[in-house]
Amino acid sequence: MVTKQKQPKALQLNGAVYAFQMDQIHDLSPHLLPEERGAVIIPRENGIDIDDELDFVIAEKIMERRITNAGL
């Protein structure tokens, strides 16, 4: 059995930012991303995915905690 701790490190698209030139998109492309890609690694705590009101409340609390810890 392979446990989570023994899995190789992996990355996942989070949809936060996509940047490309319009001429890279073709009608017959099987996907939006061009063949040559790059990545910006966003730590989990900086990439809060807000899909609904509960996600927003959680993100708001995280931001409040950061402001408090920074002494702002």
DSSP file (Angstrom, degrees, kcal/mol; ACC not computed):
  #  RESIDUE AA STRUCTURE BP1 BP2  ACC     N-H-->O    O-->H-N    N-H-->O    O-->H-N    TCO  KAPPA ALPHA  PHI   PSI    X-CA   Y-CA   Z-CA
    1    1 A M              0   0    0      0, 0.0     2,-0.6     0, 0.0     0, 0.0   0.000 360.0 360.0 360.0 133.1    0.0    0.0    0.0
    2    2 A V        -     0   0    0      3,-0.0     2,-0.1     2,-0.0     5,-0.0  -0.863 360.0-151.9 -98.7 121.0    1.3    3.5   -0.9
    3    3 A T    >   -     0   0    0     -2,-0.6     3,-1.2     1,-0.1     4,-0.5  -0.453  28.0-107.9 -87.7 164.4    0.6    6.1    1.7
    4    4 A K  G >  S+     0   0    0      1,-0.3     3,-1.3     2,-0.2    -1,-0.1   0.868 118.7  59.2 -57.2 -38.4    0.1    9.8    1.0
    5    5 A Q  G 3  S+     0   0    0      1,-0.3    -1,-0.3     0, 0.0    -3,-0.0   0.751 105.6  49.1 -65.3 -23.6    3.5   10.5    2.6
    6    6 A K  G <  S+     0   0    0     -3,-1.2    -1,-0.3     2,-0.1    -2,-0.2   0.436  86.3 108.9 -96.3  -0.8    5.3    8.2    0.1
    7    7 A Q  S <  S-     0   0    0     -3,-1.3     3,-0.1    -4,-0.5     2,-0.1  -0.473  78.6-105.1 -73.3 145.8    3.7    9.7   -3.0
    8    8 A P        -     0   0    0      0, 0.0    -1,-0.1     0, 0.0     2,-0.1  -0.408  45.6 -92.0 -67.1 149.7    5.9   11.8   -5.3
    9    9 A K        -     0   0    0     -2,-0.1     2,-0.3    -3,-0.1    -3,-0.0  -0.388  53.4-175.9 -62.5 136.5    5.4   15.6   -5.1
   10   10 A A        -     0   0    0     -2,-0.1     2,-0.3    -3,-0.1    -1,-0.0  -0.928  18.0-140.3-135.2 157.9    2.8   16.7   -7.6
   11   11 A L        -     0   0    0     -2,-0.3     2,-0.4    30,-0.0    30,-0.0  -0.847  12.5-158.8-116.7 155.4    1.4   20.0   -8.8
   12   12 A Q        -     0   0    0     -2,-0.3     2,-0.2     0, 0.0    -2,-0.0  -0.998  24.2-114.0-136.5 137.2   -2.2   20.8   -9.8
   13   13 A L        -     0   0    0     -2,-0.4    26,-0.0     1,-0.1    -2,-0.0  -0.491  27.5-176.1 -64.5 134.7   -3.6   23.6  -11.9
   14   14 A N        -     0   0    0     -2,-0.2    -1,-0.1     3,-0.1     0, 0.0   0.469  35.2-125.8-112.8  -4.4   -5.7   25.9   -9.7
   15   15 A G        +     0   0    0      2,-0.2     3,-0.2     1,-0.1    -2,-0.1   0.618  68.8 130.1  74.8  11.1   -7.1   28.2  -12.4
   16   16 A A  S    S+     0   0    0      1,-0.2     2,-0.4    31,-0.0    -1,-0.1   0.931  76.3   4.0 -65.1 -45.7   -5.9   31.3  -10.6
   17   17 A V        -     0   0    0      2,-0.0     2,-0.4     0, 0.0    -1,-0.2  -0.995  56.1-180.0-145.8 133.5   -4.1   32.9  -13.6
   18   18 A Y        -     0   0    0     -2,-0.4     2,-0.4    -3,-0.2    15,-0.0  -0.996  10.4-179.5-128.9 129.1   -3.7   32.0  -17.2
   19   19 A A        +     0   0    0     -2,-0.4     2,-0.3     2,-0.0    -2,-0.0  -0.995  18.2 134.9-130.6 129.1   -1.7   34.3  -19.5
   20   20 A F        -     0   0    0     -2,-0.4     2,-0.4    13,-0.1    -2,-0.1  -0.979  53.0 -94.8-161.8 165.9   -1.2   33.7  -23.2
   21   21 A Q    >   -     0   0    0     -2,-0.3     3,-2.2     1,-0.1     4,-0.3  -0.726  32.1-127.2 -90.3 141.3   -1.2   35.4  -26.5
   22   22 A M  G >  S+     0   0    0     -2,-0.4     3,-1.6     1,-0.3    -1,-0.1   0.810 107.1  63.7 -59.0 -31.5   -4.5   35.2  -28.5
   23   23 A D  G 3  S+     0   0    0      1,-0.3    -1,-0.3     3,-0.0    -2,-0.0   0.565  91.4  67.6 -73.0  -4.5   -2.7   33.9  -31.6
   24   24 A Q  G <  S+     0   0    0     -3,-2.2     2,-0.5     2,-0.0    -1,-0.3   0.596  84.6  84.4 -85.2 -11.9   -1.8   30.8  -29.5
   25   25 A I    <   -     0   0    0     -3,-1.6     2,-0.4    -4,-0.3     7,-0.1  -0.807  61.5-175.0 -96.1 127.1   -5.4   29.7  -29.4
   26   26 A H    >   -     0   0    0     -2,-0.5     3,-1.7     1,-0.1    -2,-0.0  -0.915  34.6-123.5-121.9 148.3   -6.6   27.7  -32.4
   27   27 A D  T 3  S+     0   0    0     -2,-0.4    -1,-0.1     1,-0.3    -2,-0.0   0.811 113.6  47.1 -57.3 -31.4  -10.1   26.5  -33.2
   28   28 A L  T 3  S+     0   0    0     -3,-0.0    -1,-0.3     2,-0.0    -3,-0.0   0.377  81.1 124.2 -95.7   4.8   -8.8   22.9  -33.4
   29   29 A S    <   -     0   0    0     -3,-1.7     3,-0.0     1,-0.1    -4,-0.0  -0.434  58.4-143.2 -66.1 135.7   -6.8   23.0  -30.2
   30   30 A P  S    S+     0   0    0      0, 0.0     2,-0.3     0, 0.0    -1,-0.1   0.663  82.1  13.6 -73.7 -14.1   -7.8   20.1  -27.9
   31   31 A H  S    S-     0   0    0      2,-0.2    -2,-0.0     1,-0.1    -3,-0.0  -0.956  76.4-111.9-153.7 168.6   -7.3   22.4  -24.9
   32   32 A L  S    S+     0   0    0     -2,-0.3    -1,-0.1    -7,-0.1    -3,-0.0   0.828  88.1  87.0 -75.3 -33.9   -6.8   26.0  -23.9
   33   33 A L  S    S-     0   0    0      1,-0.1    -2,-0.2     2,-0.1     4,-0.1  -0.473  77.8-125.5 -75.8 135.1   -3.2   25.8  -22.8
   34   34 A P        -     0   0    0      0, 0.0    -1,-0.1     0, 0.0    -9,-0.1  -0.262  27.2-106.4 -70.3 165.6   -0.4   26.1  -25.4
   35   35 A E  S    S+     0   0    0      1,-0.1     2,-0.7     2,-0.0    -2,-0.1   0.913 109.3  63.7 -61.7 -43.8    2.2   23.4  -25.7
   36   36 A E  S    S+     0   0    0      0, 0.0     2,-0.3     0, 0.0    -1,-0.1  -0.747  76.1 170.7 -84.9 117.8    4.9   25.6  -24.1
   37   37 A R        -     0   0    0     -2,-0.7     2,-0.3    -4,-0.1    -2,-0.0  -0.872  20.2-169.4-127.3 158.4    3.8   26.2  -20.5
   38   38 A G        -     0   0    0     -2,-0.3     2,-0.3     2,-0.0     0, 0.0  -0.811  13.2-143.5-132.2 176.5    5.3   27.7  -17.4
   39   39 A A        -     0   0    0     -2,-0.3     2,-0.5     2,-0.0   -26,-0.0  -0.996  11.4-151.4-146.1 149.6    4.1   27.7  -13.8
   40   40 A V        -     0   0    0     -2,-0.3     2,-0.6     2,-0.0    -2,-0.0  -0.991  28.0-134.8-116.7 119.8    4.0   30.0  -10.8
   41   41 A I        -     0   0    0     -2,-0.5    -2,-0.0   -30,-0.0   -30,-0.0  -0.653  21.7-168.3 -79.4 118.8    4.0   27.9   -7.6
   42   42 A I        -     0   0    0     -2,-0.6     5,-0.1     5,-0.1    -2,-0.0  -0.939  22.7-124.0-110.5 116.1    1.4   29.4   -5.3
   43   43 A P    >>  -     0   0    0      0, 0.0     3,-2.2     0, 0.0     4,-0.7  -0.257  25.3-114.5 -57.1 145.8    1.5   28.1   -1.7
   44   44 A R  G >4 S+     0   0    0      1,-0.3     3,-1.1     2,-0.2    -2,-0.0   0.860 115.7  56.5 -51.0 -41.6   -1.8   26.6   -0.6
   45   45 A E  G 34 S+     0   0    0      1,-0.3    -1,-0.3     2,-0.1     3,-0.2   0.671 110.1  45.9 -69.8 -14.5   -2.3   29.3    2.0
   46   46 A N  G <4 S+     0   0    0     -3,-2.2    -1,-0.3     1,-0.2     2,-0.2   0.457 104.6  63.6-102.4  -3.5   -2.0   32.0   -0.6
   47   47 A G    <<  +     0   0    0     -3,-1.1     2,-0.4    -4,-0.7    -1,-0.2  -0.447  65.2 172.4-120.1  59.6   -4.3   30.3   -3.2
   48   48 A I        -     0   0    0     -3,-0.2     2,-0.7    -2,-0.2    -3,-0.1  -0.542  25.2-142.7 -72.7 125.3   -7.7   30.2   -1.5
   49   49 A D        -     0   0    0     -2,-0.4     2,-0.8     2,-0.0    10,-0.1  -0.807  13.2-161.9 -92.1 115.2  -10.3   29.1   -4.0
   50   50 A I        +     0   0    0     -2,-0.7     3,-0.1     1,-0.2    -2,-0.0  -0.864  31.5 145.1-105.5 107.9  -13.6   31.0   -3.4
   51   51 A D        +     0   0    0     -2,-0.8     2,-0.3     1,-0.2    -1,-0.2   0.588  68.2   7.4-112.1 -19.9  -16.6   29.2   -5.0
   52   52 A D  S  > S-     0   0    0      1,-0.0     4,-1.8     0, 0.0    -1,-0.2  -0.878  88.4 -81.0-152.6-177.9  -19.3   30.0   -2.5
   53   53 A E  H  > S+     0   0    0     -2,-0.3     4,-2.4     1,-0.2     5,-0.2   0.864 123.2  54.3 -63.7 -37.6  -20.1   32.0    0.6
   54   54 A L  H  > S+     0   0    0      1,-0.2     4,-2.3     2,-0.2    -1,-0.2   0.924 107.6  50.5 -63.3 -43.2  -18.5   29.6    3.0
   55   55 A D  H  > S+     0   0    0      1,-0.2     4,-2.5     2,-0.2    -1,-0.2   0.893 109.9  51.6 -58.8 -39.8  -15.2   29.7    1.1
   56   56 A F  H  X S+     0   0    0     -4,-1.8     4,-2.6     2,-0.2    -2,-0.2   0.912 108.4  50.2 -64.5 -43.1  -15.4   33.5    1.3
   57   57 A V  H  X S+     0   0    0     -4,-2.4     4,-2.2     2,-0.2    -2,-0.2   0.913 111.7  48.5 -61.9 -42.9  -15.9   33.5    5.1
   58   58 A I  H  X S+     0   0    0     -4,-2.3     4,-2.2     2,-0.2    -2,-0.2   0.930 112.5  47.8 -63.1 -45.9  -12.9   31.2    5.5
   59   59 A A  H  X S+     0   0    0     -4,-2.5     4,-2.3     1,-0.2    -2,-0.2   0.896 110.5  52.7 -61.9 -40.2  -10.8   33.4    3.2
   60   60 A E  H  X S+     0   0    0     -4,-2.6     4,-2.4     1,-0.2    -1,-0.2   0.906 109.0  49.0 -62.7 -42.2  -11.9   36.5    5.2
   61   61 A K  H  X S+     0   0    0     -4,-2.2     4,-2.4     2,-0.2    -1,-0.2   0.892 109.5  52.3 -65.5 -39.5  -10.9   34.9    8.5
   62   62 A I  H  X S+     0   0    0     -4,-2.2     4,-2.2     2,-0.2    -2,-0.2   0.929 111.2  47.1 -61.3 -44.5   -7.5   33.9    7.1
   63   63 A M  H  X S+     0   0    0     -4,-2.3     4,-2.4     2,-0.2    -2,-0.2   0.901 110.3  52.3 -64.7 -41.1   -6.9   37.5    6.0
   64   64 A E  H  X S+     0   0    0     -4,-2.4     4,-2.4     1,-0.2    -1,-0.2   0.912 109.8  49.7 -60.5 -41.8   -8.1   38.9    9.4
   65   65 A R  H  X S+     0   0    0     -4,-2.4     4,-2.8     2,-0.2    -2,-0.2   0.906 109.9  50.5 -64.4 -41.7   -5.6   36.5   11.1
   66   66 A R  H  X S+     0   0    0     -4,-2.2     4,-1.8     2,-0.2    -2,-0.2   0.911 111.2  48.2 -63.0 -41.8   -2.8   37.7    8.8
   67   67 A I  H  X>S+     0   0    0     -4,-2.4     5,-2.1     2,-0.2     4,-0.6   0.923 113.3  47.7 -64.7 -43.6   -3.5   41.3    9.5
   68   68 A T  H ><5S+     0   0    0     -4,-2.4     3,-0.9     1,-0.2    -2,-0.2   0.926 112.9  48.0 -62.5 -45.6   -3.7   40.7   13.3
   69   69 A N  H 3<5S+     0   0    0     -4,-2.8    -1,-0.2     1,-0.3    -2,-0.2   0.789 110.1  52.7 -67.2 -27.7   -0.4   38.7   13.2
   70   70 A A  H 3<5S-     0   0    0     -4,-1.8    -1,-0.3    -5,-0.2    -2,-0.2   0.576 110.5-123.9 -83.2  -9.3    1.3   41.5   11.1
   71   71 A G  T <<5       0   0    0     -3,-0.9    -3,-0.2    -4,-0.6    -2,-0.1   0.782 360.0 360.0  73.8  26.3    0.2   44.1   13.7
   72   72 A L      <       0   0    0     -5,-2.1    -4,-0.2    -6,-0.2    -5,-0.1   0.459 360.0 360.0 -88.6 360.0   -1.6   46.2   11.1
